[in-house]
Amino acid sequence: MLKRPPDDMAGREGGADIRPPADDSGGVLSAQIEDPAAQALLQPWVEMECHQLSNGRKVAQFDSLEFGTLRVVRERQEASVQKLGTVPADFCSVSICTQAETVRFSEHRGEAADTVFFMPGNVEYDIFVPAGTETAYVGFSQQQFLRGARILNPAFWENPPKGVVPLSTHRRSVLKGAIDLWLEAAPEAAARGEPLDPDVIRDQVLQAVLHIAVVTEENIAPTFNERLRAMQIGKKARSYVEDHLDADVLPTVVDICAALGVSERTLRYAFHEYVGMSPVAYLRTRRLNHVRAVLARSDPQQVTITQVAMRYGFLHLGRFAGDYKSMFGEAPSETLGA
């Protein structure tokens, strides 16, 4: 039986309060860890023991973001540790690590630079993380993850893996950047007094991770008949997207695939032929266009750019402003003030 850290450790780490957030507000918790038991304590959603295996007073820098069942965690290991634990039934995670050649993730090593690890529920894990390594993972409801995964890539995910599996993806660095972005955006939004919407961030994170871990990249070379079908699918998808955005509902690739009864691969072929871009890129441009339309008809005394950007799923205002100006040749403030 794995042991949880003693109750009197809660709230004690170098005088700092290290209790995980208890609500759905999405605050970022950051702590410098000097006791591996505290590193386990900060992740109460999994049963875990964490043992220090190399010298050093500082064990890790820990950062986490929680929105209900969503967890985004980043750990910079300053001392080598071994993590032993069991994943709850309805919880799964997608993980990445630096120094992949020396990290052992249960029976796997992340030798390939393009590897991410999927860990399903009800799995016992045994992880070795050497000093100097940064690991990060996104965890959420396994039912929600598999629902989307089966729609996007039914061939692989109809019968999901029962243990830890390495997944090859060309988007590993994208996941790393996204995790850093989410951990940065939440406190910035809270400091502005306009915290992130829990429903929006949960959906955005899930869709991003599904796209990175589930979707396989293949050369697109459709036949003539596939091109004809692609046009039909593209038109239906465009109508679906516009109808939902007009109703202030943010459509996702999973939503489109489910509504049209196609796999992500088929939808990607269709968008490549129809508009020359991926479904994810198309959705982002359409959301940018809707932001612009709302700003153009709004009163700057009653509406803020932040409100409109978040309404359409743009969580990091700095990146949003750069993308907006790049696309439209003007800043959001110029559109709103026109």
N, C-alpha and C positions, 0 to 999 in steps of 0.2 A: 504494500500500500504506500503510495507516495504521500509525503507529508507536506502540508502547507506551512509557510513561515508562521512563527508564533504571533498571536494577536498583538502583543505589545510592540511589535516592529512596525505596525501600521503607523504612518505619519512620522517615522524617524529615519532620516537619512541625511546626516550632516546638518541636523537642525531644520531641514526642509520638510514641508508637508508633501508626502508622496502618495497620498491616497488617490486611487483612480477616480475620475469624475463619476458621480452617481446618477446624473441626469442625462437628458438627450440634447444638451446644449452644444455639444461638439467642441468643448474646450480642448486645447492641446496641453498635455501634461509633459513636462520636461524635468529630468532629474539626473544628477551625477551619482552613479551607483558605486558604493564602496563595500557592499555586502551582496554576494550572489543571491542570497535568500530574498533580498529586496527586489532584485531583478525578476524573480519568479512572482513575488507578491504583486507587482505592478501589472501582471497579466492574469487576473483571477478568472478569466473566461475559459482557461485551460488548466488542467491539473499538471503541475510542473514542479520538478526539483531542478535547481541550477547550482552546479558545483564549480568552484574556481580551481583551475589546473595549472596556473603559472603565477609567478610572483607579481606583486603590485598592489598598492592600496586602492587605486581606482580600478574598478571592474568594467564599467561601461557608462556611456552616455545614452540615456533612454529618452525617446520622444514618442508620444502616442496621441492619436486622435480618435475619439469615440462618438458615434452617432447611433444610439440604440444598439442594434446587433452588428453594426459596421465597426471594424477596428483597423486602423492604419498604424503600424508600429515600425520604428527605425531604431536600431541598436548599433552603436559604434563600440566594438569590443576592445577594451584596453588591457584586459587579461583574458587568457584562454579559459573557456568554460565548456562544460558538458551539460546539455539540457535533456532531461528525461521526463516524459509525460504521456498523457493520453488526451486525445482530442474529443470534445463532446460530440454527441450524435448529430445534431444539426448545426455543425460549424465546419467550415473548410477554409483553407488559406492558399494563397499563391505567394511564393517567396522568391527573393533574389538575394545574392550575396556577392561581395567583392572577394578577391583572392580565391576564386572558385576552385582552384586546383587543390587547396588545402582544407576546405570545408567538407565535412562528412555529414550528409543529410540522411539519417538512418543508414540504409545499405548503399546509398548513392553518393557519388562525389560529383560536384558541379564542374567537371573538367572543361566542358565547352563554355565559351564565353556567352553563348546565346541561349543558355539554359535558365528556365524558371522551374520551380518545384510546386506541384499541386499536392496538398495533403488533405484527404477527406476526413470525415468524421469517424469516430470509433476506431481510431488508429493509435497504436502506441508508437512513440517516436523516441529516437536516441540521436542527438545532434551534437557534433563537436565543432566549435567555432574558435579558431585560433586568434590570439591577440593581433590587433591591427586590422581586423576584418569588420566591415559594415554589412549587417544583414537588415532586411526589411521585408515586411509582409503585409498583405491586405487580407483580412478575414471577414466572412459574412455568413449568412444563412446558407447552408448547403442546398436546401430546397430551391431557394431563389437562384443560386448559381447554376444548378443543374437544369432548371427550367429554361434559362437562357442558352446554356451550352448545347442542350439537345436540339433547340431550334436552329442555332447557328451551324452546328457541325454534328448532325445526328449519327453519322457513321461511326464516330469515335465515342461520343458521350452517351449514346443510348444505354450502354452498359458501362457505367463509370468505373474507374479503377478502385480497387479495395484498399490499396496502400499508397504510400508516397511514390509519386512518379515524376521523373524529369520531363519537361516539355520543351521542345526546341522552338524558338521564336526569334525572329529578327528584330523584335521590339523590346528586348530586355532593357535597353537603355531608356526607352520610352517609359517603361514602368518605373524605373528609378527616378526619372525626372518628374513623373506624375506624383509619386509619393512625396518627394521634396516639395512640390508645388502645393499639395493639399495641406501638408504640415505648416506651410508658410501662410497660406491663404486664410485659414481659420482664425488665427490670432489677429491678423490684420483686419479682418472683417469685424471681429469683436471689438477691436480698439476703435473702429469707426462708429461703433454703436449700431451696426447693421449686421448682426451675425448671420452666418450661412443658414439657409433653409435646410432642415434635416432631411426632408424628402428629396430635395434636389440633389444634395451632396451624396446621399446614399445611392440614388439612381445613377448619377454621373460616375461615381467610383466603380459601381458594379459593371456598367456598360464598358468603361475603359478597360477594366481587367479582363472581361470576357473577350474583348477585341484583341488584347495582347496575348492571352493564354490559350484561347480556343480556336481562333481563326488561323488557318494555314495559308501561307502565301504560295501561289502557283502562277506560272506564266499564263496570261490570258490570251487564248487563241481560239475564239469562238468560230463555229462554222456559219455559213450564210443563214441557215434556218435558226441557229441560236441567236444571230443578230436580229432577225425578225421578232423572235420571242423577247429578246432583250428590250426592244422598243416598247412592246406592250407592257412588260414589267416596269420599265422606267416610267412610263406615263402613269400607271396605276400608283407607283410609289410616290411620284411627285404630287399627285392629287391627295394621297394619304397624308403626306408631310404637311402640305399647305392647309388642309382641313384641320389638322391637329394644332398647328401653330396659330391659326386664326382663332382657335378656341382656347389659347393659352395653355396648351398641353404640349410638353416636349416629347416628340416621338423619338424612338431609339431604333437602332438596326434590328434588335430583337423584335420590337413591335411590328416593324415593316415585314420582316420575314414571316412572323406568325400570321399577320393579316393577309399576306399574299400567298401563303403556303409554299414558300421557297426556302432553300438553304442560304446561308451567308455567301457561299461560293457562287450560287446562281445570281443572287442579288448583286454581288460585286461585278460579275460579268456584265450584267444588265446596265449598271451605272457607268461602267467603263465605255460601253458602246453609246449610251444615251447622252451622257454629259461629260465624259472624259475624266472622271474623278471617282474616288471611292465613295461608298455610302457615308462613311464617317465625315469625309471632307465636305460632301454635299450638305449634310445636316448642319455642319458648322456654318457654312456660307449662308444657308437659308435662315439660321438663327440670327446671324449678323444683319441680314437684310431686314428682318422683322424688328430688331433693335433700332435700326436706323429709321424705319417707318414710324415707330412709336415716338422716338425722340423728335422727329420732324414735326409731329402734330401736337406735341406736349408743351405745356406752360412750364418754363424753368423755375417758376416760383412754387410750383406744386409737385414737380417730379424731379427726382435726382437720377443721374446716370447710373449710380450704383443700383438703385431699385430696378431699373429697366434691365441692366446687364444681368443681374441675378435672376430676374424673372425668366430670362431665356438661357439660363444655365452657365453663364460666364462668371466663374467664382474668383478668378484672380484678375483684379482690375488693371494692373499694369500690363499684363499680357493681352487682355481684352483691348485696351486702348491702342496698343501697338498693332494688333491685327486689324482693328477697325480703321485706323488711319492708312494702313497699307492697302486695304481693299478699296476704301472710298476716297482717299486723298484728303481727308479732313479729320480732325479730332472729334470725338463724340460731343464735346462741349460746343463745338462750332455748329453741329447739326441741331443741338438742343436750343442754342441761342439764336438761330437764324429766324 
